[in-house]
Amino acid sequence: MKRLILGLFVFFLAAPAEAWVFLNSVNQNASGWILPKIISGRSVRVCIDVLDRQTDTVSHRRQTVPYKGENLPAYYQQAAWVAQSAYQNWFDNLKKQIQQTKRKKEFKDLLSLMPERIAFSFINGPKSARPYTSCEQLPAQEIDLRIRATLFKQGSGGHAVQRGRASFTFWLQPQNTGIAAYDTPQFVVNARSSLQIAVHEVGHTLGLGDLYAGDDNPDNSPIYTLSSFYPAQSTASVMNREEELTCDDADGLANLLDFFTVDKPSSRREKGWISFCPGRTVAYARALPVQITASQMESLRSFAQNGWKGNSPIEAQLSEAERRAASSRTKEQALAKSRQANQAQAVLKQALNRQNKPSAGAYKAHRCAVCGQEIEEADFVRLSYPKKGLWAFAHRSCNQKRKQKGDKILPANLLKYGEAIQ
């Protein structure tokens, strides 16, 4: 029995995992991402909700509610320290890897972008104009980062961009925050601290995906990842199950910075750099990974030390990586369009079956029963032929013109529409 348990444990450690991976949703043009705001140098506007659980007197169910107790100022301060420290630790880890590998000259472009201390402005903090006001009550456009600090174990989670802003939730343990000034020693043993939990969730808001789910996680990018090089690698990363940031995490953050600074090209970014992890024959350029030989790694190292003069020794691999990335993007866009059309069609079909009006987002890729053009906005009407039990939708303007002319929607048209979506 012990051998079986040991075998399962070893198998678990060797489960598929990438060394780092971007989230599929990472987008250079979306305004909600937190990383460009951090490296811009301006203050990041942060809103924190401290949450508790109470039992509803009617349903007797546990529900999440804003914490209103006398410890709110202390808990808010702890949550603020944990959040700011979690972000700072990611950047400090990258700086440490650069310094330890003696590559400050090579990474001077990234070092110039990273703030010495991340500037956070807590817009509902004790010294703000709206102390401890719920984030739900504040204008969304005034918040860059929303944080939910829960006083219960369940509820941790990171959202890269949610409702146009970065957002994450973490378990606030007042006696095991990970900040020494707050902690009580007997509560620290055998438990992940709030800071360790927050560091993982912060990784999502920066743009990194979970690793412990292996290669089958649909939220992870098939392009910006090492999964094709290390399909069975047990990765030492906080995005896996490590408790401290590692060289893998430094690789991931450096590539995210390269991804979001496409408008600030440098020789290192364009021509390639070697992983911070010792012994790993992997190089990166333009945020894309390429696998190289040991001799190519030495050539690239010398190339960087000599100022990246001439063509990169891994130019062929980089061209192939960009070709694969372009092909993968095309396929992903086609799949996304197909998924969107299928979802819209399913919602419309469900609405027809229930004889109710679906949400506006369901009308994309569906045609007006009057003009035949796609319905791409929320201004529409529902048309019916009760005797046949059929339903269809039309632009409001088309329907008005139809009424003015005295035209009718023929049963055959509705039948044709009905058959198309059932």
Secondary structure as UniProt FT lines:
FT   HELIX           2..13
FT   STRAND          21..23
FT   TURN            24..25
FT   TURN            31..32
FT   HELIX           34..39
FT   STRAND          44..55
FT   TURN            57..59
FT   STRAND          62..66
FT   TURN            70..71
FT   HELIX           72..100
FT   TURN            101..102
FT   TURN            104..107
FT   HELIX           108..113
FT   STRAND          120..122
FT   TURN            123..124
FT   TURN            126..127
FT   TURN            131..132
FT   HELIX           135..137
FT   HELIX           140..142
FT   STRAND          145..150
FT   TURN            154..155
FT   STRAND          157..162
FT   TURN            163..164
FT   STRAND          165..171
FT   TURN            174..175
FT   TURN            180..182
FT   HELIX           185..187
FT   TURN            188..190
FT   HELIX           194..206
FT   TURN            212..213
FT   HELIX           214..216
FT   TURN            218..219
FT   STRAND          220..225
FT   TURN            227..229
FT   TURN            231..232
FT   TURN            238..241
FT   HELIX           247..260
FT   TURN            261..263
FT   HELIX           267..271
FT   STRAND          273..274
FT   TURN            278..279
FT   STRAND          282..285
FT   TURN            286..287
FT   STRAND          288..291
FT   HELIX           294..305
FT   TURN            306..307
FT   TURN            313..314
FT   HELIX           315..354
FT   HELIX           360..363
FT   TURN            364..365
FT   STRAND          366..367
FT   TURN            369..371
FT   STRAND          374..375
FT   STRAND          380..385
FT   TURN            386..389
FT   STRAND          390..395
FT   HELIX           396..405
FT   HELIX           411..421
//
